[in-house]
Every structure is written in C-alpha cells, then in structure tokens.
Amino acid sequence: MVFFLRQPIRRLLLILFFIGCGSTSGAASPLQTPQTQASGTGRVIVTVSLEGVRIPAVRISLRSADGNVVVGQTTSDNIGQVTFPDVAPGRYVVLATREGFADTETAPFEVSAGENEQVLVEMRLTFVRESVDVIVAANSPTESLQPVAVSDLLTGAKMDIQPLAGDDFQSLLTVLPSIIRGPEGRLRIKGGTPTTGALQMSSASLNDPSTGDFDLELPSGAVESVEVLSNPFAAEYGRFSTSVTQVRTKRGTNEWIVKPTNLVPGFGKGFAFVNKFEPRLSISGPLKRDRLLFGQYLQYRFLRTPVKSLPDEPQVGVDSFDSFTRLDGVLSSRHALTGGVIYFPRKITNATLSTFRPPETTPRFWQAGFSAGAVDRLILSSTAVLESTLAARTFQIDEKTKGELPMIYAPQGQGGNFFNRQERHVRSLQFVEALSVAKNDWAGEHVFKGGVDIQYSRFEGDDASQPVEIVRLDGTLAERTTYTPPLTTPEVTGTEVALFVQDRWRVNDRLNFELGFRADFDDVVERANYSPRIGM
C-alpha cells in the first residue's frame, strides 16, 4: 500500500525536475530562477551586436560587479538577445564570449526592484587562434542575420602575413579572386568599374562623392576586418550596383598598449638606397576604464620605385601619412557612442612615370582627405534599437604640371609637359537614422529595419588644359589639339535622400527571406529611383 501511495509522488517529482532543467536558446540557464518575475527583483535584457548588427550564439554570463558570483549564463538567440529574470537588486556586469570575437565585459550597472534593465554589448572581431581547423567558412560573422547576401570576410591581421603589393586595406582586397586592380591602379570588384561599388564604415559612406572612388586611406593597424558583400539584397544599402565593402576598425582596449611595428626599411639593389619605409604606431587604452576607450593609429609611407629603362633611373615617389583616432564611450548600460577621425595627406612624385613617359611629362600630385563621424546606439526596449550616424568628409586634390609646354606624343615616346592641371574640393555631410525591431512570434523570427539616409555634397574646382601635339617619326606635326576655354571652374551641389524599410525573416534553419523597399531622391539628376528588393 505504501508503494502505490509513493509512486505518484515520484512521477510528480520527476516531472518537476525535467521542467526545471529544460532550457531554450536565449533563456536563462538552471543557475537562474523561472521566467515569472518575483516581487522585489528586476530583469536584465541583453542585446549583443557588432556595428549595429545583432549576433547570435554568443555565450552570455551575468555576474556580480565584484565578479565573485555568477547569477546566470546562457546563449543569445537568433536575434542576438538574452533575458535574465528575477535578478536581485545590486550592481552587475555582463561577460560575452564567442569564438572569432574578443571577450567583452560591460561596465557595471545597477538593477532595481521591479525594473527592466536594458544592456547593450558591443562585440569586436578577433581572429587569433592556436589551432587550424579545415572547415567551410560562414559567409559572414553575423551568420543568420545576413542570410541572403554572399560575402567575403578578410581580417586586418592578414596584412602582416600576406605577401601584398601595398600596405593598406585596398591591397588586402586584391586577395579575393573577384577583385583585381585595373591598369590605372584602381580596384575593380566583380568585373565592375571602380565607381560601381560602395565603401562604408558602419552606415556612413566613404566614397569620394565626385568620382565614386575608394579614396579613403587608413593605417593598417586600425583595420579589424574588411567584408565585401556581393549584390546585397538589404534595402539599407544604396549607392552601388556591384558590391558593398564594409570596413570595421579596432576598438580601444581596457589596458594601455603601445605597439610600434614595421620599423625595418626596405633597400634597393645592393643597399644603395632606402626604397620602402612604412612604420606604424598603435596606441590604445582606457581614458576611463569600461567607460571611455581610446585608440590612435598612425602610419607613414615612404615608397620609391625606379624606372630602370629611363636615363638616370628616375623614381616614382609616394609620401603619405595616415592617421585614425577612435573613441568608444559607454554612456549607460543601454547607450553607446562611437566617434572616429581619419586624416590622410598624400604626395606622389612623377606620377604616371614609365618607359615612354620621362619625368618632365608627369604631373605633381597632392591629395588630402579628412573624415569625421559618430555613431550613437540606443536600446529603446527589449526589441528595439535606434542607431544614429553623422559623418562629414572633405577631399582635396591638387594636380600641377612641371611647365607650360605642349604635351608631345611621338612614336619613340612622350615629350613636353603634362597637358592638364586641376584642383578639386569636395565636401559632404551625411546623416543616417535607422530603427531595428525584432519579433519572434510571426511565423518565425523577424528583424525589421527602417530609416532615412540624407547626404549633402558640394564639388568645386579649377581645370586647365594645355595643347597636345602628335608628331610623326621625322618630327613633323601630324595633329594638334587645343582646349577652349583653356580654364574651366566646375561647381555643383546636390542633396540625396533615401528612405528604406526591410525585413530579415528567418522561417527556420533552412529557409530565410530578405524583403525590402528603397526610394532614392537625387536633385542632381532630378529623378527618383524606387527599388523593391527580395531574396531567399
């Protein structure tokens, strides 16, 4: 009789045991209490992202501020979120870990009774591994959050080990089979012209508005990764027709690190002269620990390439100084602010020098660029994140001739002086506002995103051309070209406005949709372009 009385109790205990041990992705581990919030406790909602893109499968630990007590630990779901219910009032920190990303710990925050505390964790990529795994790499470090667009990811660390013809992120891109340099030295992605791709840092465009080229220069040490998205379907991307290239820069660290590298110069044949010297200096550390992180990256380039087929072997010279400064501020557990400043003056001596172009026929080329921007990320609720981007850019190019003689084209080579001199000034101001909202209960998982992208650009300059003469082998004139008027002063101003809305819809592990619509308004061409987007 006793045995039959105890059997239902055993069954009940077993059922309660399995219910207590069960867990789902994004829910708290057995270290936590059930989802029903008890009185006198608070709730912590963690959102994990990289440059505004949410990251799944991140191991999240909630700890007391002194680090001695682990309150709970679990894994972020497919929209990059974790919820810890029934957290006792007090001060806590969140530790986020995932392979391929640096371990990230937030600044301490307060949890109050009966309140929801929103915590934003900004991850950063890292690719230092002790082992070598032969696997099929994911298209993107964000995995399921960019399910449709095919992408190639390159790490900044490859610039230290890869045999590259150059020491910048543009040289790194040529490692990919779909990217080559044209005969003029400009990048061609997926067979397109150099002006058909978009270059971005976060949501800010870094293309030269006047030419569409990738005129940005960054110190090598500042580059964390470069990702090339081939024909992305997401409506948030615009101003491209072949690809979007996203540059991610390194965040400051919580320990002061001063790292000079590349201090050994390169020598010409027989050590006759120094033909290459590209030292770098990286300084990073906390201006206020866990609250304000600083990063400064500098690089000087000195390159000399002799043309041995010309008398006295004249050289093509490149002198440049690249600087990048980044500040990362944690205003609160749900509010982060990132700012950066880029400056890159550059001078090229004897540009276009070759066997058939002696030094007097080449121009003097000088370029300077400046870019400053800030990104503000704010968690509005457990499902909504607001991202605001403000960026300003200036480009200046000065190309001068070495004399005022006509440029002469002859069968045996060129003579005279280069025919064109110009000065260009480009300024642009861009503002992007985007709201992301995650939903889990509408036939799958959704990440809705909508926003506005406004860019104001102004171009002005001077352009003057000298006569060009074509002569025969005996020196007689065959053709002469003159330009009327010899001097022009082009000037144009334009404002681009784009509105976009999109839905990244994950039905299950095997089926994903990308739906969106974008409208672009350009007052230079005085027309509007409407582009519905769909991918699966």
N, C-alpha and C positions, 0 to 999 in steps of 0.2 A: 504493500500500500504506500509506503514511504517512497519507493522508487517511482511510482506513477505520479505522485504529487510533485516530485522534484524535476521530472522530465520537461514539463512546460517552462519551468523557470530556467532550465539550461538553454532551451531553444531561444527564450527571450533574451538571455544574456548574450548568446552568440549573435543574434540579430543586431543588438545594440552595439556589440563590439565591431562588426563589419561596417555599420553605418558610421561609427566614429572614425574608422580608419580610412574610409573612402575619400578620394580627393579628385578634383578635376583641374585642368590647366587654368592657371590664373587664380585658383582658390588657395586659401592658406593651408599649410601642412598640418599634421597632427600636433605640432607644437602650439597651434592656435586653438581658440575656442570656436564654437559653431558660428554660422553667419548671422544669426539673430543677435542684434546688438543689445548687450545688457546695460542696465542703468548704471550711471557712474563711469562709463567707459567711452572712448572715442573710436573713430575709424580712420585708417590710413589708406589712401588710394594712390598708388604709384603709377606714373606714366613714364615709359622708357623710350627715348628717341635718339636719333643721330641726325643732326642738322634738320630737325623738324620731321623726320621720317621715323615712324614708330618701329620698334624692334621686338620681334617675338623671341621666345625660347631663351630669355635671359634669367639667370638664377638670381632671385631677389631675397635678401636677408634683412629683417628688421631687428635692430639691436638697440640696447640702451645706449645712451650717449657715452658712457664710460667704456662700452664695448664688452662688458663682462657678462651680460645676459642677452641671449638670442630669443626674442619674443616669437618670431615665426620666420619661415623660409618657404619659398615656392618658386614657380617659374611663370614668367609673363606669358599671356595668351597671345593669340594671333594678331591682336590689335595693340600689343605692347603694354598691357595693363595688368596690375595686381591689386587685390583688395585685402587688407588685414582688418578684420572686425574685432570688436571687444578689446581694444588696446587701452591699458590703464593710463591715466594722465601722467605725463612726465616728458622728459627730453629723450629723443631717439635719433638714430641715424639709419640710413638705408645703404646697403652694400649691394652693388650689381656686378655680376660676373658672367662672362660668356666667352668661349673660345673665339679668337680673332678680334676681341675687343679688350681694351685695357680695363682692369678692375676699377670701378668708380664708386666712391663713397660720398654721400651728400654731406652738406653742413648740418649740424644739429638743429632740430626743430622741435616745437612744443606740440603736444597732443592734449586737448582739453576734453573734459567730460561732455558727452552729447554732441560733439562737433566732428565734422569730416575734415581731415587734413589732407590737402592735395600736395603731392610731392612730384617734382619733375626731375628726372635723372637724365643728364646729357652724357651719352657714351661717346667714346672715341675709338677709332680703329687702331689695332696693333697687330703686327704680323711676325713677331719674334717667336719662333718655335724651336724646341730642342729636337724634334723628330721630323721625319719626312714621310708623309702619307701620300700614296698614289691613289687619288680619288678623282671623281668627276666634280669639278668645282661648280658651286652655285653661280647663277648668272649675276647675282648681286648680293652684297652682305645683308641687305634688307629682306632677302628671300621672298616670302609670300606677300610682302607689301608692294612689290613691283613685279607682279606675276606675268605680265604680258610682254613688256619691252625686254628685248635681249640686250645685255650689257656686258662689257669687259671691264674688269677692275685691275688697276695696276697700283702697286704700293710705292710710296716715295723711297722706301729702302732699296728698291731695285736700281736707283741711280748710283748707289755705292758699289754695286756688284755687277751691273750690266755693262758690257762694252758699248757705250753710246757715243755717237758723234755729237757731243754737246753736253752741257751740264744744267739742263733746265727741264721743266715738265713737258715742254713741247718735244724735246728729244726723246723723252720717255715714251710718248705716244707712238713713235715710229716702231716700237717693239711689236705692236699689234699688226697682224697681216693686212687689215683693212685700211691702214693709214700709211701713206707714203709722203715724201717731200717732192714737190714739183721741181722743175729745172730752175725756177726762180727762188727756191728755198722755202716756199710756203706749204703748209700742210693741206693734204687732200684726203678727206675722210670718205670712205665708201665710194670712191670714184667721183665725188662731187668737187666743185670748185672750192677754193679756200674760203669763200664768203657764204657758203650754204649751211654751215654748222653754227651752233650756238655754244658759247662758253659761259658757264655760270659758277658762282660761288654762293652757296645757299640759293636764294631766289634772285640774286642780283646778277644782271648781265654784265659781262666783262669784255664784250666785243667792242672794237672801235666803231662808233656809230656811222662814221663817214665812209669806211671801207668794208666793214663787216669782218675784218681780220682778227685773229687772235694776237693782238699786240701786247697783251699782258706779259710781264716778266716777274717771276717770283724767285726768291732764294731757294735753292734745292732743299735746304734743311727745313723749310717751312711746309713742304708738301707732305701730307699724310697719305693721300691717295688721289688717284685720278680715275674717274669712271666715265666710260663712253657708252651712252645709250643709243642704240641704232633705231631710228624711227620710233621714238616713244609715243604711245597712244594717249598718255595722260594729257588732259586739256590744260593743265597748269604750265606746260612747256609751249613756248612760242618763239617766233623769230628764227626759224630754222626750216630746212627742207630735207636734210640728210641725217643729222645726228645732234645730240646734245652732250657736251662734255662738262662734267661737274668736277670741280677741284675742291678738295677738302684740306684744310690746313690744320696744323698741330695746335692743340690746346696747351695752355700753360700748366705747369706741374705744381704739386704741393711741396716740393723740395727744390731748393735753388740748384740749378745745373748750368754750368758754363762749359761750352763744348766747342773749342776751335778744331776745325778739320781741314783736310785738303791743303796742307801747308807746304807740300813739296812741289816746286815748279817743274815744268817740262822744258827740256832743252832741245835745241835744233841739232842738226847733224854735226858731230864732233864737238858737242857742247860749246858751239861758237856763240850762241845767244839763247836767251830765255824766250821761248815761243808760246808758253802757256803757263798761266798762274791764276788759279781760281780759288783763293782761300775763302772759307766760310766761318761764321761765328754764330753760335746759338746761345741765347741766354733765356732761361725760363725759371719761374719761381712764383711764390705767393707774395703779393703785396699785403694781403690779409688772408691768412690761412683759411681755406674752404670757402672764402667769400669773394676774393678778387685775385685772379690768377693772371700773370703777365708772361708774355712771350715775345722775344725780339730775335729776328733772324736777319743776318747780313751776309752778302756775298759780293765779292769784287771779281770781275772777269778781265783778264788781260790775255788776248789771243793775237798771234801774229802768224800769218800763213804766206810764205814766199811763193812767188810765181817764177819758177826757175827758167821758164822759156823766154823771159824778157831780160834785157841787159841790166846788170847790177842786181838782179833778183829783187825787185820791189815787193813789198808785203801788203797784204790786206790786213788791216788792224781793227780790232774790236776792243773798246774800253767801255765797261759798264759797271754800275753799282746798283745792286738790288737790295731793297730794304722792305721788310714786312714786320709790322707790330700788331699784336693781338692782345686784347683784354677780355677776360671772361668774368662777369660778375654774377653772383647769386644773390638776388635781392630778397628772395624768400624761398621757402620750400617749393612754391609753385611758380616762381617767376625768375627767369634767367635772361641776362642781357649780354650780348657778344658784340664787340667792336673791333675793327681792323683798319689799318692804314698801309697802303702799298705805294712805294716810290721807286721809279726805275729809270734814271737817265742813262743814255747810251750814245756812244760816238763810234762811227765806222769810218775808217780812213781808207781811201782808194776803193770805195765800194764799186762793184762790177769789174774789178781788175781781172784781166785774163790775157792769154797769149796774144790776142788780136786787139786788146784794149790797153794801151800804155797808161801810166799814171795821170798824164795831163788830160786824158779823155774821161776820167772818172769824176764823180761828184764828191763833195764833202757832205756827209750825212750825220745829222744830230737828231736825237729823239728823246723826249721826256714824257713820262706818264705818271699820273697821280690818281689814286682811288682810295676813297674812304667810305666806310659803311658800318651800319649797325643792324643787328637782328634782335628783336625782342620777342620772347616766347613766354606766353602766359597761359596757365591752366585755368579755364573758366569753370569747369566742372569735371566730374569723373569721366565724361565722354567728349568734352570739347576742349580744343587747344587753339589759341589765337596767336598767329605769327605775323609780325610787322617788320618789314625790311625797308631801310632807307639807305641809298647809295648815291655818291657823287663821284664823277670821273672827269679827268681832263687829259687830253692827248695833245702834244705839240711836236710837230715835225718841221725841221729846217734843212733844206737841201740846197746847196750852193755849188756853183761851178768854180773852176780854177782859172778862169779867164773869160774873155768875151769874143773869142774867135769862133767862126762857124765850125760845127762838127763835121768831119770829113769821113766818108765811108769809101774805102778803096779795096781792091782785091787782096792786097797784101796786109791790110789791117786798117785801123782807125787812126785819125789824127785830129788836130784842133782841140777844142774844149767841149765838154759835155753840153748838150743843147738846152737843157731845162733846169730852171731853178724855181723852187716853190717853198712856201711857208704855210703850214696848216695848223689851225687851232680848233679843237673840238671839245665841247663841254656837254655834259649830260647829267641829269638828275632823275633818279628813279625811285618810285615808291610802290611797294607791293604789300597788300593786306590780304591774308588768307585765313579762313576758319576751317578747321578739321573737326568732324563729328563722327564718332564711332557708334555703331549699332550692331547688336548681336542677335536680334530676335526676328529679323525679316528674311526668312528663307536662307539663312547663312549669316556671314559676317560682312559688314559694310564699313568702309571708311569714306565718308563723304567729305569733299573739299570744294570750297568755292571762294572766289576772291576777285580782286581788281589789281591790275598792273598798269601803272602810269609812268611813262618815260618822256622827259623833255630833253631835246638835243638841239645844239646850235653848232654850225660849222661856218668858219670864215677863214680867208687866207688870200695869198697872192700867188700868181702863177705866171712866169715869164719864160719865153722860148726864143732861142737864137736860131739862125738859119742852119739848115742841114744840107750838105752837098755830097753828091755821089759822083766819083771820078772814075775814069777808065784806067786801064793798066799803064797807059802812057802819060797819065796825069791830066788829061783834058776833062772838062766838066761835062758830065752826062745829064745831071739833073740837080736842081736847086729848089729847096722847099723853104718858104718863109711863112711866118705866122702873123696874122692880122686879127685883132691888135696884138702886139708883142707882149702886152701885160694885161692880165685879167684879174679881177678881185671877186671871186665867187663868194656867195653868202646865202645860207639857207637855215631856217628854223622850223622845227617840227615837233609835234606832240603826238605820241602814240598812246592809245588807251585800249586795254584788253580786259574783257570780262570772261570768267571761266567758271564752270561747275563740273564736277566729276564724281564718279562712284567706283571705288575699287571693291568689287563684290566677290567674296570667296564663298562659293557654294559648298565645296568640300575639298578634300586634299587633291582631287584630280581635276577640278573644274573651277576656273576663275574668269571673271569678266572685268573689263575696264570700259566704262561708259562715260562719255563726257561731251561737252559742247563749249566752244570758244568763239568769241567775237572780237575781232581786232579792227580798230578805227585808226587810220593814219591820215593826217591832214596834208602831208606832202604829196601823196598820190591822190588824195581826196576820194577815198573809197573805203568801204567796209568789207571785211572778209569774214565769212561765217564758216566754221569748220566743225561739223559733228565728228566725234571720234568713237570708235568701238573696236575692241579687241577681245579675244578669248583664247 
